[in-house]
């Protein structure tokens, strides 16, 4: 019974989160209104880039980056990854 309760609680916590839909062309104001956890990582005269990190329990599967030009969403991606180790040849 304890395992069943734990499984039900886990399923409820995972599936209760409603997915957000983002449309290319949506306004930056609307994006910020629905995403209070969005972190502004870069800003210039007409460009803004936000990051939203996804955390499920204690596991972090990654971040998504949202690019706005002149206040409109133009691109969504997972950013560029850097290698953990760089091996240099000294010969």
Helices and strands as residue ranges (DSSP letters): H 2-15, H 28-34, E 39-43, E 47-56, E 59-69, E 72-77
